[in-house]
Amino acid sequence: MAKAVEVAETGGPEVLTYTDRDIPTPGPGEILVRVAAAGVNYIDTYHRSGLYPLPRPFVLGLEGAGTVEAVGEDSGFAVGDRVAWADALGSYAEYVVVRAAVAVRVPEGVSEETAAAAMLQGLTAHYLVTSTYPVRSVDTVLVHAAAGGVGLLLVQLAKARGAKVIGTVSTSDKERLAREAGADEVIRYTEEDFVARTRELTDGEGVAAVYDGVGRTTFDGSLSVLHRRGVLALFGAASGPVDPVDPQRLNAAGSVFLTRPKLADHTATEEELRWRADDLFGAIVAGTLSVGIGGRYALADARQAHEDLQARKTTAKLLLIP
């Protein structure tokens, strides 16, 4: 038996149950991993609450890193390999079965905790700046929640591509983190209107792209600060889902583009997954990308991690350590 965090009924953080589960057995094309660290992500709260329904009961969590303990036929991995993943339901556990197709090797120079912290949010930031809206050196972009896990990575990756980056945050401590990551300008939305300030910072022109993982409370403003034919990448809903949108609003805003991307569509093949992971790990090893870990919680304390995440008390990445 091994410990895991289970959801039997959907709801708030109180539904998370720390319990014993049988250690699973890998099948063909699968590996059994002893989890060193599991990532805590907003999508986990959507699964827990039932916003994204899953058959119950289930073990929560999609992301992590650890060491291969057993392999199924044709997995391509060996016992002892260090691996990381961003798409293996059941990762809030001491052991998890991972499809070999979604696992990547962790290179020397990258710790398992850093690998776990980099996968889901790092891959998300990577596809946003390279594929959803390929950032250029002439661009100014706006990153909401710039001191969050994805936000800090987005700031760094957009700066690495030469862009001017404006970030929004809620506190002075978060402003400091966003500036340390490279943000050129930081707006504390609790103290000033980010729409007016963004327009001021861009001489009224607006930004080429807005990367918005907040959702309901920022959506209207995000749409209004785009310049003509700009892109609003709505990749999350930390404040709640956005109401249905009349397409004529995109016309009125300047022939702008709205997209609701997800990671699975940007890691749909092993080649694309490995390209993005290699880019991320390469930057980490080279020292050009810093992956911050904002909190480490015992596996048994998953409820507290969720409460802190949803209360916006956290910065950077949260990890569960079995």
Backbone bond lengths (Angstrom), bond angles and torsions (degrees), N, CA, C in turn:
res aa  C-N    CA-C-N  psi(-1)  N-CA   C-N-CA  omega(-1)  CA-C   N-CA-C  phi
1 M - - - 1.457 - - 1.532 110.20 -
2 A 1.320 115.38 154.86 1.455 121.09 179.07 1.518 108.61 -145.15
3 K 1.330 116.11 158.10 1.455 120.92 -178.45 1.526 111.32 -82.10
4 A 1.348 114.48 147.70 1.456 121.02 178.14 1.520 108.45 -156.45
5 V 1.324 116.19 163.90 1.465 122.45 177.92 1.522 107.80 -108.31
6 E 1.316 115.98 115.34 1.464 122.60 -170.32 1.528 111.26 -110.82
7 V 1.323 115.24 148.22 1.464 122.80 172.27 1.525 107.54 -116.45
8 A 1.341 116.39 111.45 1.466 121.21 177.16 1.526 110.80 -95.30
9 E 1.330 116.59 -35.43 1.456 123.40 175.87 1.521 107.85 -133.43
10 T 1.328 116.61 137.98 1.453 119.87 -177.72 1.517 111.18 -76.02
11 G 1.336 114.98 155.46 1.458 120.10 -179.69 1.517 110.48 161.12
12 G 1.339 115.40 -149.43 1.450 121.66 -179.40 1.508 111.95 -78.63
13 P 1.334 117.26 -175.32 1.461 120.84 -178.56 1.525 113.82 -56.97
14 E 1.325 116.61 -22.77 1.470 119.55 -178.74 1.523 113.56 -67.08
15 V 1.340 118.59 -14.13 1.465 119.94 -179.50 1.526 112.11 -81.15
16 L 1.336 117.60 -9.40 1.466 120.30 -179.28 1.522 110.00 -72.29
17 T 1.318 115.84 125.93 1.463 122.02 -176.38 1.520 109.65 -118.99
18 Y 1.317 115.46 124.85 1.462 122.55 176.11 1.518 107.26 -86.63
19 T 1.331 116.87 115.97 1.457 119.21 -168.21 1.526 111.22 -145.87
20 D 1.331 115.19 174.84 1.467 121.50 176.08 1.517 109.90 -95.08
21 R 1.310 116.34 138.54 1.461 123.16 175.72 1.523 108.90 -135.09
22 D 1.319 115.91 152.20 1.463 119.12 173.54 1.521 109.92 -63.27
23 I 1.336 116.01 143.07 1.460 119.77 174.35 1.522 107.99 -70.02
24 P 1.327 118.25 123.16 1.471 119.72 -176.15 1.517 112.32 -72.67
25 T 1.322 115.05 163.99 1.462 122.28 179.38 1.529 108.88 -114.87
26 P 1.331 117.87 129.69 1.466 118.91 -179.61 1.522 111.67 -73.29
27 G 1.323 115.65 141.47 1.455 121.35 174.64 1.513 110.43 -100.01
28 P 1.326 117.50 -169.48 1.461 120.46 178.26 1.525 111.24 -56.37
29 G 1.331 116.60 134.20 1.449 120.50 179.38 1.507 114.26 73.63
30 E 1.326 117.15 16.92 1.462 121.35 -178.67 1.523 111.02 -127.98
31 I 1.337 115.55 161.35 1.461 121.73 175.81 1.524 108.83 -133.00
32 L 1.318 116.26 146.65 1.464 121.77 172.42 1.519 107.27 -97.98
33 V 1.332 115.90 127.62 1.457 120.83 -176.44 1.527 110.50 -120.32
34 R 1.314 115.68 134.40 1.464 121.25 168.36 1.524 106.51 -83.26
35 V 1.315 116.21 116.63 1.460 121.80 -170.08 1.529 110.24 -78.24
36 A 1.330 115.74 125.19 1.464 121.26 174.38 1.522 111.34 -90.35
37 A 1.328 116.77 -33.29 1.459 122.22 178.96 1.516 108.56 -158.95
38 A 1.336 115.67 139.80 1.458 121.55 176.13 1.518 108.78 -117.51
39 G 1.320 116.90 136.08 1.456 120.92 179.80 1.518 111.76 -81.23
40 V 1.325 115.94 143.61 1.461 122.87 174.82 1.523 107.69 -103.59
41 N 1.330 116.37 124.07 1.452 121.54 -174.80 1.521 111.12 -133.47
42 Y 1.338 115.90 158.33 1.464 119.20 -179.66 1.521 112.28 -60.77
43 I 1.324 117.32 -31.43 1.459 118.45 179.35 1.527 110.97 -62.79
44 D 1.333 117.19 -26.81 1.461 120.07 176.29 1.528 110.54 -63.76
45 T 1.330 116.80 -36.71 1.468 119.41 178.77 1.527 110.56 -69.35
46 Y 1.337 116.99 -31.45 1.469 119.28 177.07 1.529 110.70 -68.89
47 H 1.344 116.51 -39.38 1.463 120.10 175.92 1.530 110.86 -65.88
48 R 1.323 116.29 -44.21 1.470 121.12 -179.06 1.522 111.50 -62.28
49 S 1.327 117.12 -40.82 1.466 120.95 -175.60 1.527 112.85 -79.93
50 G 1.335 116.99 -18.18 1.454 120.46 -176.20 1.510 113.46 94.62
51 L 1.354 117.73 -0.51 1.457 119.97 176.75 1.522 110.42 -59.03
52 Y 1.341 116.07 -40.87 1.464 122.43 170.19 1.533 106.21 -109.53
53 P 1.334 117.95 96.46 1.475 120.25 -170.68 1.527 113.07 -67.88
54 L 1.336 115.45 142.80 1.460 123.79 173.89 1.529 108.47 -134.32
55 P 1.327 117.47 150.75 1.472 119.16 175.35 1.530 110.32 -60.65
56 R 1.316 117.04 133.97 1.466 121.65 -177.80 1.521 110.52 -105.94
57 P 1.343 116.32 153.86 1.464 128.27 -5.19 1.519 110.99 -77.16
58 F 1.325 115.41 157.72 1.459 120.03 177.16 1.520 109.31 -145.97
59 V 1.327 114.69 155.91 1.459 120.95 172.58 1.524 107.29 -89.46
60 L 1.319 115.53 132.13 1.453 122.20 -173.39 1.539 110.92 -78.61
61 G 1.331 115.71 166.88 1.457 121.42 172.10 1.513 113.85 99.30
62 L 1.331 115.45 139.09 1.462 121.73 -179.05 1.523 113.25 -117.71
63 E 1.330 116.87 -19.96 1.462 120.26 -164.08 1.522 111.19 -124.94
64 G 1.333 115.41 146.70 1.455 118.14 175.02 1.513 112.02 177.95
65 A 1.323 114.01 -173.44 1.462 121.55 176.34 1.518 107.97 -151.77
66 G 1.317 115.66 154.01 1.450 119.84 179.72 1.512 111.19 177.21
67 T 1.323 114.87 -158.09 1.463 121.85 -174.31 1.518 110.50 -117.31
68 V 1.316 116.02 135.16 1.465 120.91 -179.88 1.531 109.75 -67.68
69 E 1.339 115.72 126.93 1.462 122.47 -179.35 1.531 112.44 -104.22
70 A 1.324 116.84 -29.20 1.465 122.07 179.62 1.517 108.27 -156.53
71 V 1.314 116.29 153.52 1.466 120.26 -177.31 1.520 110.32 -129.01
72 G 1.323 114.52 145.48 1.443 120.26 171.39 1.514 110.59 -89.32
73 E 1.303 116.15 173.49 1.468 121.50 -179.83 1.522 110.27 -61.14
74 D 1.323 115.95 137.69 1.465 122.87 174.86 1.531 113.01 60.37
75 S 1.308 116.51 34.65 1.461 118.37 179.81 1.524 112.15 -81.30
76 G 1.335 116.87 -28.49 1.454 120.13 -176.81 1.511 114.39 81.57
77 F 1.334 117.25 0.44 1.462 121.81 178.25 1.522 109.65 -116.13
78 A 1.336 115.18 166.69 1.463 120.83 179.61 1.519 109.34 -127.78
79 V 1.321 115.30 152.64 1.460 120.29 175.30 1.533 108.81 -55.97
80 G 1.326 115.48 132.73 1.463 121.03 -178.40 1.506 114.83 99.52
81 D 1.340 117.60 -15.34 1.467 119.73 176.84 1.526 110.11 -63.41
82 R 1.321 115.71 141.63 1.462 120.71 171.88 1.530 108.22 -91.92
83 V 1.319 116.13 128.27 1.459 120.34 -174.58 1.530 110.32 -135.69
84 A 1.329 114.90 160.87 1.458 122.10 174.61 1.518 108.42 -138.41
85 W 1.329 115.93 160.83 1.474 120.30 -175.71 1.522 109.09 -157.72
86 A 1.338 115.35 161.34 1.457 121.16 178.21 1.521 111.84 -130.31
87 D 1.338 117.07 8.33 1.470 119.56 -174.53 1.523 111.09 -148.29
88 A 1.338 116.27 59.49 1.463 120.63 176.84 1.522 108.24 -134.89
89 L 1.341 115.89 95.41 1.462 119.60 179.81 1.525 109.47 -58.95
90 G 1.337 115.70 134.62 1.449 120.87 -177.71 1.513 113.77 106.89
91 S 1.356 116.26 14.95 1.459 120.34 -173.33 1.528 113.96 -77.99
92 Y 1.344 118.79 -13.64 1.462 120.43 173.55 1.534 107.41 -79.19
93 A 1.311 116.78 71.44 1.459 120.76 -173.44 1.521 109.62 -162.29
94 E 1.332 114.40 165.68 1.461 118.95 175.40 1.516 111.44 -75.15
95 Y 1.341 117.25 -30.37 1.464 122.81 178.00 1.523 108.66 -135.93
96 V 1.329 116.15 142.64 1.450 120.84 177.42 1.519 108.99 -144.59
97 V 1.335 115.63 144.79 1.455 121.41 171.68 1.528 108.20 -89.93
98 V 1.332 115.00 128.47 1.456 121.88 -177.55 1.519 108.53 -120.68
99 R 1.327 116.82 133.87 1.461 119.56 172.79 1.526 108.62 -65.18
100 A 1.316 116.40 131.10 1.463 120.28 -178.40 1.524 111.47 -57.79
101 A 1.324 116.84 -30.41 1.463 120.59 -176.90 1.519 112.79 -67.03
102 V 1.345 117.82 -19.55 1.463 119.46 -178.81 1.527 112.01 -108.68
103 A 1.320 117.71 4.13 1.464 121.95 179.73 1.529 109.76 -97.28
104 V 1.326 115.35 145.26 1.459 121.03 175.22 1.524 108.37 -128.03
105 R 1.313 115.80 149.12 1.463 120.16 178.22 1.529 110.49 -74.53
106 V 1.304 115.56 140.72 1.460 121.30 177.27 1.529 108.02 -91.06
107 P 1.318 118.15 120.66 1.475 120.18 -175.43 1.524 112.05 -76.51
108 E 1.306 114.87 162.37 1.457 120.23 171.86 1.532 109.00 -58.10
109 G 1.312 115.64 143.64 1.455 119.14 -179.02 1.508 114.49 93.11
110 V 1.352 116.78 -5.20 1.462 121.87 177.29 1.526 107.66 -122.41
111 S 1.323 117.50 121.30 1.461 120.61 179.35 1.525 110.05 -74.41
112 E 1.335 116.34 161.46 1.462 120.00 179.18 1.523 111.03 -65.31
113 E 1.333 117.40 -35.31 1.463 119.43 177.70 1.529 110.61 -64.98
114 T 1.322 116.63 -43.99 1.464 119.62 178.56 1.523 110.79 -64.18
115 A 1.326 116.55 -40.06 1.466 119.95 178.89 1.517 111.01 -62.29
116 A 1.336 116.47 -44.14 1.464 119.97 178.63 1.522 110.74 -62.43
117 A 1.328 116.26 -39.70 1.460 120.78 -178.69 1.521 112.56 -70.79
118 A 1.326 116.74 -24.71 1.468 120.74 -173.21 1.516 113.91 -89.69
119 M 1.328 118.39 -19.81 1.456 118.53 -165.60 1.531 113.57 -69.67
120 L 1.310 118.79 -72.40 1.459 119.43 -171.68 1.519 111.52 -65.32
121 Q 1.334 116.58 -48.95 1.455 118.57 -178.90 1.527 111.65 -72.06
122 G 1.329 116.89 -36.41 1.454 120.07 179.31 1.518 112.27 -67.04
123 L 1.323 116.45 -44.89 1.457 119.94 177.57 1.526 110.77 -63.81
124 T 1.344 115.94 -36.50 1.465 119.71 177.42 1.524 110.43 -63.46
125 A 1.319 117.21 -49.13 1.459 120.05 179.10 1.525 110.89 -60.49
126 H 1.326 116.60 -38.52 1.468 120.90 -179.25 1.521 111.43 -62.88
127 Y 1.340 117.21 -48.69 1.470 117.30 -177.86 1.530 111.16 -69.00
128 L 1.331 116.93 -31.12 1.460 118.70 -179.91 1.523 111.80 -64.01
129 V 1.342 117.86 -42.37 1.475 119.30 -175.71 1.515 113.30 -89.65
130 T 1.347 117.68 -14.80 1.463 119.22 -179.88 1.520 113.37 -104.87
131 S 1.343 117.20 -25.66 1.459 119.99 -171.66 1.533 113.57 -125.59
132 T 1.324 118.16 -48.00 1.463 119.72 -178.48 1.521 110.81 -64.22
133 Y 1.316 116.19 -54.12 1.462 121.64 165.64 1.513 106.95 -135.11
134 P 1.347 117.86 104.15 1.466 120.44 -179.25 1.531 110.59 -67.11
135 V 1.315 115.53 105.98 1.466 121.08 -175.07 1.524 110.63 -66.10
136 R 1.336 115.09 138.08 1.461 122.14 179.08 1.526 109.45 -117.33
137 S 1.325 115.89 163.49 1.464 120.55 -177.58 1.516 112.45 -66.36
138 V 1.337 117.78 -21.28 1.471 120.46 -178.67 1.524 112.43 -87.11
139 D 1.323 117.79 -2.13 1.461 121.67 -171.55 1.525 113.31 -89.52
140 T 1.326 114.35 150.92 1.460 122.61 161.92 1.521 106.59 -113.29
141 V 1.340 117.05 129.43 1.456 121.02 -179.02 1.525 109.28 -126.58
142 L 1.334 115.53 155.68 1.458 122.36 178.92 1.519 108.82 -113.17
143 V 1.327 115.84 129.22 1.457 122.43 178.67 1.527 108.78 -116.54
144 H 1.322 116.90 114.62 1.458 120.07 174.94 1.530 110.45 -78.61
145 A 1.335 115.20 153.66 1.472 121.46 -179.01 1.527 109.52 51.00
146 A 1.320 114.98 52.93 1.472 120.89 -171.14 1.518 113.66 -68.95
147 A 1.338 118.07 -11.10 1.466 120.52 176.74 1.516 112.03 -103.37
148 G 1.324 117.18 5.36 1.460 120.93 176.37 1.514 111.20 -81.37
149 G 1.330 116.12 179.53 1.454 120.63 -176.89 1.511 113.27 -59.27
150 V 1.326 117.65 -51.38 1.466 120.45 177.86 1.521 109.94 -72.33
151 G 1.323 116.26 -39.51 1.450 120.06 -175.57 1.517 113.84 -58.25
152 L 1.327 117.24 -45.80 1.465 120.26 -179.56 1.521 111.26 -63.66
153 L 1.324 116.81 -36.12 1.460 120.14 178.17 1.523 110.93 -72.49
154 L 1.335 116.75 -39.74 1.458 120.03 177.41 1.521 111.41 -60.20
155 V 1.331 116.36 -44.50 1.461 119.77 178.99 1.521 110.32 -57.15
156 Q 1.329 116.57 -48.53 1.471 119.96 -177.64 1.522 112.06 -64.35
157 L 1.329 117.05 -44.00 1.461 120.12 -176.88 1.520 111.56 -69.86
158 A 1.335 117.42 -37.60 1.464 119.89 177.68 1.533 110.59 -67.50
159 K 1.341 116.64 -39.00 1.462 119.69 177.19 1.529 110.93 -65.33
160 A 1.330 116.40 -37.54 1.461 119.80 179.45 1.526 111.45 -62.82
161 R 1.334 116.74 -24.27 1.460 121.10 177.93 1.532 111.69 -92.28
162 G 1.333 116.47 4.95 1.453 120.69 172.12 1.511 116.69 93.92
163 A 1.338 118.21 4.18 1.457 120.64 -175.35 1.525 112.03 -79.34
164 K 1.325 115.83 160.27 1.460 122.41 165.52 1.523 106.95 -87.36
165 V 1.328 117.11 132.02 1.461 120.96 -174.24 1.522 110.22 -119.76
166 I 1.336 114.40 127.44 1.457 122.12 171.02 1.521 107.31 -106.91
167 G 1.311 117.45 130.41 1.458 120.99 179.10 1.510 111.35 -117.02
168 T 1.338 116.62 151.51 1.460 120.46 171.41 1.529 108.95 -113.70
169 V 1.327 115.28 141.12 1.464 122.81 -179.43 1.526 108.39 -145.87
170 S 1.344 115.84 173.71 1.464 119.26 -177.87 1.516 114.20 -108.28
171 T 1.331 119.36 -19.56 1.460 121.35 -173.53 1.528 111.34 -137.60
172 S 1.323 115.42 166.88 1.460 119.90 178.46 1.521 111.33 -66.75
173 D 1.335 117.35 -37.02 1.467 119.75 177.70 1.519 110.80 -62.38
174 K 1.332 116.28 -41.27 1.461 119.55 179.15 1.528 110.90 -70.08
175 E 1.315 116.54 -32.68 1.473 118.92 174.99 1.521 110.43 -61.74
176 R 1.312 115.79 -42.65 1.469 119.34 179.23 1.523 111.02 -59.33
177 L 1.335 117.15 -44.98 1.463 121.02 -179.88 1.524 111.17 -62.64
178 A 1.331 116.50 -43.50 1.465 119.93 -179.21 1.527 110.71 -63.51
179 R 1.332 116.62 -40.29 1.466 119.35 178.92 1.525 110.91 -68.10
180 E 1.324 117.11 -38.96 1.461 119.79 177.67 1.525 111.28 -62.79
181 A 1.344 116.99 -30.30 1.466 120.84 177.71 1.516 112.19 -75.63
182 G 1.353 116.80 -14.53 1.454 119.65 176.21 1.513 115.70 120.85
183 A 1.331 118.51 1.20 1.462 119.80 -179.56 1.523 110.25 -59.59
184 D 1.333 116.09 133.21 1.463 120.77 -179.41 1.524 111.24 -76.70
185 E 1.318 115.90 -38.20 1.462 121.81 178.50 1.529 108.08 -135.98
186 V 1.319 116.33 143.93 1.458 120.58 179.29 1.528 108.77 -130.88
187 I 1.321 115.30 129.82 1.463 122.38 -179.36 1.531 108.63 -109.59
188 R 1.305 116.47 122.96 1.469 119.72 172.71 1.519 107.78 -86.34
189 Y 1.322 116.07 103.08 1.461 119.84 -172.97 1.525 112.27 -68.47
190 T 1.330 117.32 -14.29 1.466 120.77 176.27 1.523 111.96 -76.04
191 E 1.331 116.58 -14.94 1.459 120.81 -175.52 1.525 113.50 -117.55
192 E 1.344 117.36 -21.54 1.453 119.53 179.36 1.517 110.55 -147.97
193 D 1.305 114.84 157.94 1.459 122.02 -178.90 1.525 109.37 -73.29
194 F 1.343 116.38 116.11 1.464 117.81 -175.63 1.521 111.71 -67.05
195 V 1.335 117.95 -26.84 1.465 119.95 179.56 1.524 110.12 -66.31
196 A 1.337 116.03 -52.23 1.467 119.52 -179.04 1.521 111.21 -62.71
197 R 1.324 116.50 -40.85 1.461 119.79 -177.74 1.525 111.13 -68.15
198 T 1.331 117.44 -39.32 1.467 120.42 178.45 1.528 110.28 -64.75
199 R 1.312 116.86 -41.57 1.464 119.98 177.02 1.530 111.01 -61.54
200 E 1.343 115.19 -40.28 1.469 119.72 178.40 1.520 111.18 -64.13
201 L 1.319 116.33 -43.36 1.465 121.00 -176.99 1.528 112.31 -69.09
202 T 1.327 117.29 -21.62 1.472 121.24 -179.34 1.522 111.75 -108.81
203 D 1.359 116.68 18.15 1.472 121.76 179.62 1.524 111.61 54.57
204 G 1.344 114.81 35.61 1.453 120.37 176.60 1.504 115.52 84.24
205 E 1.324 116.85 -6.88 1.464 119.83 -174.25 1.522 112.71 -76.88
206 G 1.326 117.95 -36.99 1.464 121.05 -174.28 1.520 111.15 94.97
207 V 1.308 115.65 -179.18 1.465 121.65 -174.04 1.522 111.25 -110.50
208 A 1.320 115.11 158.06 1.464 120.78 -179.78 1.520 111.79 -71.92
209 A 1.338 116.12 -34.39 1.467 119.73 -177.71 1.517 109.21 -151.70
210 V 1.322 114.37 147.32 1.457 121.60 170.32 1.516 107.29 -118.82
211 Y 1.330 116.31 126.97 1.463 122.07 174.96 1.525 106.80 -101.99
212 D 1.333 115.20 107.35 1.464 121.51 -168.85 1.522 110.80 -120.81
213 G 1.331 115.64 105.86 1.453 120.52 174.67 1.511 112.30 -103.35
214 V 1.336 117.18 7.64 1.469 121.85 -177.20 1.521 111.47 -88.94
215 G 1.349 116.22 -47.84 1.460 118.80 172.32 1.515 114.63 97.32
216 R 1.321 116.21 -119.24 1.465 121.85 -167.39 1.535 113.57 -52.29
217 T 1.312 118.19 -47.31 1.469 119.89 -171.73 1.525 113.45 -78.32
218 T 1.306 118.11 -16.75 1.471 120.55 -177.82 1.524 113.18 -111.36
219 F 1.306 118.03 -12.18 1.462 120.56 -168.64 1.522 113.11 -57.91
220 D 1.320 118.00 -51.04 1.466 120.12 -176.75 1.523 110.88 -60.36
221 G 1.331 116.27 -43.38 1.452 119.67 178.82 1.510 112.38 -65.72
222 S 1.329 115.75 -38.96 1.462 119.89 178.95 1.518 111.06 -60.26
223 L 1.317 115.70 -43.44 1.464 120.64 179.97 1.527 110.65 -62.39
224 S 1.330 116.52 -36.54 1.463 120.41 -172.89 1.523 113.78 -79.95
225 V 1.342 118.18 -14.06 1.477 118.75 -178.65 1.523 113.06 -99.29
226 L 1.307 118.05 4.03 1.458 120.68 176.57 1.528 110.71 -76.23
227 H 1.324 115.53 143.80 1.453 116.65 170.55 1.525 109.56 -83.26
228 R 1.297 115.91 175.62 1.470 120.76 -176.63 1.528 110.80 -52.45
229 R 1.339 116.18 128.42 1.468 124.64 179.42 1.538 112.18 64.56
230 G 1.325 116.21 25.58 1.460 120.35 175.24 1.514 111.74 -75.36
231 V 1.337 115.30 173.55 1.469 121.78 -174.54 1.528 110.17 -123.01
232 L 1.323 115.20 126.57 1.459 120.95 171.46 1.527 107.85 -103.32
233 A 1.327 115.72 111.22 1.463 121.87 178.50 1.526 107.75 -98.09
234 L 1.308 116.29 100.90 1.465 122.98 -179.14 1.523 107.23 -93.63
235 F 1.336 116.28 95.02 1.462 119.45 -171.98 1.516 113.79 -105.52
236 G 1.332 117.46 3.83 1.461 119.78 179.61 1.509 110.82 -163.27
237 A 1.333 115.15 178.51 1.465 120.34 -176.13 1.520 110.15 -147.79
238 A 1.336 115.89 55.97 1.459 120.02 -176.84 1.521 112.47 -60.57
239 S 1.344 117.25 -30.60 1.464 120.46 179.70 1.523 112.32 -97.14
240 G 1.325 117.00 3.50 1.457 122.11 -178.76 1.519 111.05 119.51
241 P 1.336 117.05 158.34 1.464 120.43 -178.69 1.520 111.87 -69.01
242 V 1.328 114.67 150.00 1.458 121.61 179.19 1.526 109.86 -79.81
243 D 1.334 116.01 141.57 1.461 120.40 177.00 1.531 110.09 -66.29
244 P 1.335 116.91 159.03 1.471 119.84 177.37 1.523 111.49 -52.94
245 V 1.338 115.52 143.47 1.465 121.90 -173.05 1.524 110.57 -113.78
246 D 1.331 116.21 131.63 1.456 121.91 173.17 1.525 108.38 -72.95
247 P 1.335 119.05 121.57 1.467 120.00 -179.27 1.526 113.90 -56.86
248 Q 1.336 117.90 -23.06 1.462 119.43 178.93 1.523 112.21 -64.06
249 R 1.348 116.69 -21.14 1.468 119.24 177.48 1.530 110.58 -65.34
250 L 1.317 117.02 -31.45 1.464 120.64 179.24 1.523 110.16 -69.50
251 N 1.322 115.81 -36.60 1.467 121.66 175.72 1.521 109.62 -63.51
252 A 1.323 115.93 -50.42 1.461 120.75 -175.83 1.523 112.53 -64.67
253 A 1.329 116.72 -28.76 1.465 121.26 -178.57 1.519 112.76 -79.65
254 G 1.332 117.15 -4.61 1.465 119.96 177.21 1.512 112.90 114.57
255 S 1.330 116.57 41.69 1.470 121.05 -178.98 1.524 110.99 53.70
256 V 1.337 116.30 43.58 1.459 121.32 -176.91 1.527 110.63 -83.44
257 F 1.322 114.90 165.60 1.451 122.04 -178.25 1.531 109.30 -112.32
258 L 1.323 115.52 137.08 1.466 121.96 175.00 1.517 108.18 -120.07
259 T 1.331 116.68 128.93 1.460 120.34 176.90 1.519 109.65 -134.11
260 R 1.312 115.68 146.90 1.472 121.82 177.02 1.529 107.29 -120.15
261 P 1.355 117.00 79.23 1.467 120.23 -172.96 1.518 112.33 -81.13
262 K 1.322 115.40 160.92 1.467 120.54 172.53 1.524 109.08 -138.76
263 L 1.341 113.93 157.06 1.458 120.65 -173.15 1.525 112.25 -62.21
264 A 1.328 117.78 -40.21 1.463 120.61 -174.76 1.525 112.49 -57.13
265 D 1.328 116.20 -32.73 1.462 119.45 -179.65 1.520 112.90 -79.67
266 H 1.331 116.40 -6.99 1.464 120.57 178.99 1.527 112.01 -113.94
267 T 1.329 115.80 4.90 1.469 122.06 172.38 1.528 108.18 -135.77
268 A 1.320 115.18 38.42 1.460 121.14 -171.85 1.526 113.14 -71.70
269 T 1.317 117.09 -20.46 1.462 121.17 176.53 1.521 109.20 -122.18
270 E 1.316 115.95 156.24 1.465 119.82 177.84 1.529 110.57 -61.18
271 E 1.322 117.02 -35.54 1.460 120.42 -179.40 1.530 111.00 -63.37
272 E 1.322 116.43 -44.51 1.462 119.21 -179.29 1.525 110.92 -68.51
273 L 1.330 116.91 -41.91 1.466 120.44 177.23 1.520 110.54 -57.30
274 R 1.311 117.03 -48.00 1.458 120.60 -176.07 1.532 111.88 -70.34
275 W 1.316 117.22 -32.96 1.467 119.67 174.36 1.521 110.36 -61.40
276 R 1.314 116.80 -48.00 1.464 119.56 -178.42 1.529 110.74 -66.94
277 A 1.338 117.50 -43.79 1.465 120.29 179.94 1.523 111.25 -64.30
278 D 1.327 116.51 -41.76 1.470 119.52 178.84 1.527 110.87 -62.48
279 D 1.336 116.79 -40.23 1.461 120.42 176.74 1.528 110.83 -59.43
280 L 1.328 115.37 -47.28 1.467 119.92 -178.26 1.521 111.86 -64.37
281 F 1.331 116.55 -51.55 1.460 119.60 -177.75 1.528 110.89 -64.48
282 G 1.329 116.15 -35.90 1.455 119.29 177.71 1.520 111.78 -62.07
283 A 1.324 116.66 -41.10 1.457 120.80 178.93 1.528 111.27 -68.19
284 I 1.342 116.11 -35.98 1.465 119.77 178.23 1.528 110.22 -65.64
285 V 1.327 116.31 -46.87 1.461 120.55 179.91 1.528 110.51 -62.76
286 A 1.327 116.74 -38.21 1.472 121.03 -179.17 1.522 112.34 -74.49
287 G 1.324 116.54 -13.19 1.448 119.66 179.85 1.509 114.80 84.01
288 T 1.341 117.37 10.77 1.461 120.57 -179.77 1.525 112.76 -94.42
289 L 1.325 117.62 -6.22 1.468 121.84 176.37 1.522 107.80 -133.36
290 S 1.319 115.33 123.72 1.464 121.47 178.85 1.522 109.29 -105.49
291 V 1.314 116.96 127.16 1.469 122.32 178.92 1.531 107.53 -105.42
292 G 1.320 116.11 108.06 1.457 120.35 -177.77 1.515 112.14 -83.59
293 I 1.306 116.61 139.23 1.460 122.41 174.25 1.524 106.85 -110.65
294 G 1.325 115.28 111.50 1.454 120.49 -174.14 1.503 114.35 -87.96
295 G 1.334 117.60 -15.99 1.455 119.72 -179.67 1.510 111.33 -168.88
296 R 1.332 115.15 139.15 1.459 122.10 174.63 1.522 108.25 -117.72
297 Y 1.315 116.50 127.93 1.456 122.25 -178.64 1.526 109.04 -124.49
298 A 1.321 116.11 145.30 1.456 119.00 170.63 1.521 108.75 -63.36
299 L 1.321 116.87 150.84 1.467 120.82 178.97 1.524 110.78 -53.71
300 A 1.323 116.53 -37.91 1.465 121.02 -179.54 1.523 112.60 -65.30
301 D 1.335 117.25 -16.14 1.460 121.76 -177.01 1.522 112.60 -102.55
302 A 1.313 117.14 27.53 1.472 121.00 -179.87 1.527 111.25 -58.96
303 R 1.333 117.36 -36.80 1.469 119.63 178.72 1.521 110.79 -58.15
304 Q 1.329 117.05 -46.27 1.457 120.20 -179.98 1.525 111.54 -62.81
305 A 1.332 116.66 -38.70 1.462 120.36 177.87 1.528 110.73 -60.46
306 H 1.333 116.83 -42.69 1.469 120.63 179.11 1.521 111.07 -66.61
307 E 1.321 116.52 -41.18 1.467 119.68 179.60 1.527 110.35 -62.52
308 D 1.318 116.77 -43.70 1.464 120.57 -179.66 1.525 111.13 -66.23
309 L 1.326 116.65 -41.82 1.462 120.64 -179.50 1.527 110.62 -61.48
310 Q 1.319 116.84 -47.66 1.462 119.93 -175.07 1.526 112.73 -75.79
311 A 1.321 116.76 -19.27 1.462 120.30 175.17 1.523 111.80 -85.04
312 R 1.345 116.59 1.13 1.460 123.18 -178.94 1.534 111.25 57.59
313 K 1.314 114.86 36.50 1.460 120.40 176.71 1.530 112.34 -89.15
314 T 1.320 116.83 -2.14 1.450 120.43 -168.74 1.523 111.87 -114.81
315 T 1.319 114.38 160.42 1.466 121.28 171.52 1.528 106.64 -131.48
316 A 1.339 113.89 161.66 1.464 120.61 178.08 1.531 110.39 54.96
317 K 1.334 117.22 -145.93 1.457 122.42 -170.03 1.523 111.40 -101.30
318 L 1.335 115.78 141.77 1.465 121.39 172.72 1.525 108.84 -105.50
319 L 1.335 115.08 136.41 1.464 121.24 179.05 1.519 110.53 -123.34
320 L 1.324 115.56 146.61 1.456 122.89 167.55 1.531 107.24 -103.20
321 I 1.325 116.25 131.40 1.458 121.28 -178.36 1.525 109.33 -112.87
322 P 1.333 118.33 107.42 1.471 120.67 179.46 1.536 111.23 -61.05
